[in-house]
C-alpha cells in the first residue's frame, strides 16, 4: 500500500490537466452521490436486517459522524503528509469499505462499513479540493475548474437519488454500496498516474482532539437515539450521554491548549460566525430528518417503488442548485445578506410545517410543495450563511473556518436525525410497529401521526435557526462588491455543495 501511494507519475501524465480534473470531479461525484444513494434503499435495508427506526438511523449517522468528525483532521493530514497521498488513501479506503458494506451479512457489519466510509471520505474530500486549487492557478482556469466542481457536487446529490432507486429496484440495495467499488478503484488507479505530490509542512496532528470530538458526538447521538427506544432512564441512554458530554468537554479543554488544534477556539469567538454555523447545522438537521422519514413514508405507507421515490425527491436538489446559483450570481448583489438568510429560513420552516399535514393518502403534489420550499430555503440561505461564517476570519484560520462550515453541516444532520428519531419513537413506542410492519388500519394511522409530530419537531429546528439569524448575525457590507468577487463566490458555492 505504501509503495502504491508513493508512486510518482511520468511527465506525460503529470501535465494532463484534463485527466487530473476528471479524477477529482469523479471522486467528488462519488462522495456526494453516496450521501443520497443510500437514502432510497433504507426501507430495503431495514427489512434485510430487521432494523428498528432508531437502529436504521445509524446507517446514515455512522457515515455522517465519522465524516464530519474527522474532516478537519483529514484536511490537516493533507497538509502534513501530502495531499496526493491523503487523497489516494481516502479513496482506496472508501472503496474497500463500500465492498465490505455490500457483502454485509449482519447489521453491525454494514454499520461498521459505513463508519469506515466516513473516514475515507474525510481524508479524500478536503484533499481533492486542495489538489484542484493547487494545480489550477488563480484566474479563469481555476474559476472554470471550481465551477465544474460545484456543478458535479450539485448533480451528485440528484444522481444518487435516481441511481439508488434504479439499483435497489432492479438489482438489490447492496448495489448502492457495490457501485462505489469500480469507480473508486478507477479513480485511485488513474490518480496515481496524473497526481503529483504537494509540498508538506511540519507540524503536529491534533489526534486527541479529533478522537474526542468524534467520540463525544457519537455518544450524544447514541444517547438520544436510545432515549426514544429505551427511555431516558435507560442505563445505555444515561451512560452514552454522560460519556459523550464528558468527551466533548475534554475536547474543548484540549483545543484551548493544543499547540496546533484542529479547531482554534478563536474561530468561534466571533458572534456572527458562531451563529451562522449554528443556523446552518439546524437547517441540515431538519432536511436530513425529512429525507429519512419521508423515504419510508413514500415506500412503506404509500407503496411507491424505490425508483419512483428517488425521482420524487429530485425537486429538492434541483431547487437547491437553481436557487444557490441565482443567489450567488444575482440576489447577493441586490438584497442584503441577512434578508436572504431570513427568507431561506422561513421557506425551509414552511416546507417542514407543510409536512405536518401528512396522511396515508396524501397526494404527491402536496409533498412536492414541501420539497420545493425546503430546497429553495437551502439555496437562498446557505450561500449567505457561508459568507457570514467566514466574516472577519484571519488568513491563518481560513482553513479551519472553512472546514468548520462542513463539519457543522454533518454534525447538525446527525444530531438532528437523532433528535427526530427520538421524537418519533417516543410518540409511537407503545402504539405502533416499525414502518416495515405497518400494513393497514390503525398501525398506519399511528405511524403517520408520529410523522406529523416528528415533522413539527423538524420545523422547530428551522424556527430556532431563524431566531438565531435574526438576533445574532451581523454581516458588514450586506451588499457585496460585484466586481472581482466572482471567483470567491464560486469557492463559497463549492463549500455549500460539499
Secondary structure, DSSP 8 states (H G I E B T S, - for coil): -HHHHH----HHHHT-HHHHHHHHHHHHHHHHHHHHHHHHHHHHHHHHHT--HHHHHHHHHHHHHHHHHHHHHHHHHHHHH-HHHHHHHHHHHHHHHHHHHHT--SHHHHHHHHHHHHHHHHHHHHHHHHHHHHHS-TTHHHHHHHHHHHHHHHHHHHHHHHHHHHHHHHT-TTHHHHHHHHHHHHHHHHHHHH------------HHHHHHHHHHHHHHHHHHHHHHHH-TT-HHHHHHHHHHHHHHHHHHHHHHH-TT-SS-GGGGTSHHHHHHHHHHHHHHHHHHHHHHHHHHIIIIIS---HHHHHHHTHHHHHHHHHHHHHHHHTGGGTS-HHHHHHHHHHHHHHHHHHGGG--TT--HHHHHHHHHHHHHHHHHHHHHHHHHHTTT--GGGHHHHHHHHHHHHHHHHHHHHHHHHHHHHHHHTTT---GGG--SHHHHHHHHHHHHHHHHHHHHHHHHHHHHHHHH---SSSS--STT-HHHHHHHHHHHH-
